[in-house]
Structure formats: structure tokens, C-alpha cells
Amino acid sequence: MTFSEVAARLGLDNTPDPTVTANLKLVAAFMEKIRRLLCDKPIVVHSGYRSVEVNQAVGGVATSAHCQGLACDFVCPAFGAPAEVALAILKSNIGYDQLILEYGWVHFGLAHEGLLSRQEALTKRSPSAAYEAGIRA
């Protein structure tokens, strides 16, 4: 949840502080629930924690939950395409702040402690596309 090829390539520090580490443990617990939902198939994490510098280097938005250790971008090829994975989560009782079907992966994000989760489900079909409400396969 902390390894970044971009950080390694550019020599950027991607070490989380204790608060972020606690958030990552919470996200990991949710990812385990998702793995069980997906018939215990292996999950491949593309991006977990990103330092501000790493987030900027990958073109992430300044408000990205990844910078607080509250998001995970992933796929589960043994279960199905990202759309199938996102729809399975959407139909489950697993809570989230944001669930985004992105162009090639699923973004799962949690809210900061003490904040209400938006239960926001979105689709983004390409880097330049606008976000669409709902999970659109």
C-alpha cells in the first residue's frame, strides 16, 4: 500500500506518517472485505498511499484521499473486469466514501475519521473525461 514505481524512479520519499499508517490499516481491512466479496480472488493494488510529491508526479488531484492513506486503486482480474468488481462492491454492504470505476481500475476511498461517508459512486472513462454519476459499465 506504500510502494510507488514513480517514487522509486524519481527518488521521491513515499513514507507515511503514523496517522497515515493508521488510515492505511483501516483501508487494508476494507480491502480484505472486498477480497472476500470477490470470492477470495487476489487483488492487485496499483496505488495506495501517495505523498504529496508522488501525487503531483502522477497527476493526482490536490485533495486526493491517497495522500491521507484513505484510498486504494486496484484490479481483481481473477474475478472480472473493473466494471464487474465495482458493481459487486456497489451492490454489497461494504461502506465507502468514494467508489470510482476508472479507466482500467477501481478506486475505493474512505472518509476521514469523524466525517460522514458520501457513498459516492462515479465512473471516469478516460483521463480527460468528466466524472459520471453511478457505475457505468
Secondary structure, DSSP 8 states (H G I E B T S, - for coil): ----HHHHHHT------HHHHHHHHHHHHHHHHHHHHTTT---EEEE----HHHHHHTT--TT-GGGGT-EEEEE-TTT--HHHHHHHHHHSS---SEEEEETTEEEEE---TTS----EEEE--STTS--EES---
